[in-house]
Amino acid sequence: MSHLVIEQCGPGTTLQDIGREGWRRFGISTAGAMDRLSLAVANVLVGNPGGTAAIELTLAGARLRAEGGSVLIAAAGPGVTLSVAGREIPEGQSVLLEEGAVARVSPVRGGVYGYVAVAGGFDLGAEMGSLSAHVRSGVGGALLQPGACLSLAGGGAERPLAMRPLPVPEQGPIRVMAGPQQDWFTEDALARLTATEWTVSQRSDRMGRFLEGAEVAPNEGSMVSDGVLPGSIQVPPAGQPIILMRDCQTTGGYPKPATVISADLDRLAQIPAGAQLRLVQVDREEALAARAAAERVLSGFAAEPVAMTPDTSLLLRENLISGVWYPGED
Amino acid sequence: MTGAPRILPCGDCAISVDFGNVIDVDVNDRVRRLDVALAGAGVPGLVETVPTYRALMVHFNPLTTDYEALCRIILDLAAQTGGAGEARRRWRVPVVYGGDFGIDLEDMAAFSGLSVPDFIEAHAAPIYTVMMIGFLPGFSYLGGLDPQLQRPRRDVPRLKVPASSVSIGGAQTAIGSIECPSGWHLIGRTPAIPFLRGRDPVFLFDAGDEICLRPMAVSDWDRLAARAAEGDAVVERIA
């Protein structure tokens, strides 16, 4: 049976799809890709539905080998590129990895999270409706380690596909809606939330992005826990905001002055530690418009077969092509 | 049972229907009733609900949900005080108190001014309600703790406490699930496994369930723990 061997990878490598819903009342986090847009790009490049499970890389690159057959693979994410046998594959393009061939995935040079998708997806058992690993609880699986062999479901596209132009994430401040607990903060604290140039802390991970740069401490008092979700900005008594991300717990006891809108979670995830960000308040109407626009981008994704020159067609016809040559190069 | 809940926006994909900043059996009951009623209302776009002590978080798809209609339906349902909601399930849960299974028991009893047997009796006496499941898969927060057993959390949390620990933190008591860090005081442990993958059901308890704790002998631990590991619930449904 065909599988993909992870020869080398960084410490934050997991399998992620768009996460699991319906189990939060039992304390099960949704997990899921930190950047669903990049996940979708990688998948569409190999002919998969955009939410199919793929390998999520955190900062570090990886080395992958096809075993038991060839497989079409693609990488996506800010500054993430693939190379096979020393040849770099153009961004936004998949490549057929021949049996035994090795693909090197670059580090995530322009952000935090990168994705590697395979045509047909992985043949692994879903847990509670999803293949996403929530490492803290073990639901959906653990961290992927070098040496891991991932079974391939097979099927899917066999010829390289390309997507041009690649989608460009929105720029500008991260948009938040007020609430649920803005009344736990002074006007001054709320003003600081949107006036501060925040720095993303080194502590940030799949659970949360910790912000440094000012204090927005809540008023004194003991808050009884209520629900939280990815995007919730919770503020412990010391006043350092934490924006909860895909692996966050389902309930929490810190007051939450604002919530990042769903359309901005992907690009928030890609802001690396040490970089700066600003928050800006929007209303529900603006949040909905942004979400609708994001959905239009996702549903408009299409990849075309990589155009072949007459020479490459000839090579294919005569079956001379091997893993060291890639169609569609400029 | 009066007063409309507040609907607090949590971004574009969720709202928190808030009944008040308190840990209170009646408030929690209103959360539960709304949860049951909303589940039966068939609202388009609704994704899932998360009942907590004092609020119901409602997750929805913003592109397929009529937000104003959703809020109206929720306020209407919350105003209906008639009907008992769904019948509650009641479970009897065996617990080994003290010793290696609850290393803080003696200290807790001393803090409360009770003998160890009296402390155990007071902790096992109430019919608790699962007010919320959160923090970790299957971690059950119980309402109904005898006020004389309350104690603020530890100043320094422990990095690891055993799975299925029964603990007290402030005014709350809980049945834990998987091994985790915790600042709560450990008074016992149940051989039952609240969250076990591959078992049907995966989770033993749901919010709104009632829990009766039954002190058990440490000599029965190995037998019950082995049964639990094989997928036996070990808890007994008594209502």
Interface residues (C-beta under 8 A of the other chain):
Chain A: E21 G22 W23 R24 R25 F26 G27 I28 E127 M128 R136 S137 G138 V139 V176 M177 A178 G179 P180 Q181 M223 V224 S225 D226 G227 V228 L229 G231 S232 Q249 T250 T251 G252 K256 T259 V260 I261 S262 A263 R284 A287 L288 R291 A292 E295
Chain B: L8 P9 C10 G11 D12 C13 A14 I15 S16 D18 N21 V22 I23 V47 E48 T49 V50 P51 T52 Y53 R54 A55 L56 M57 H59 P62 L63 Y67 M132 I133 G134 F135 L136 P137 G138 F139 Y141 S177 I178 F195 R197 V202 F203 D206 A207
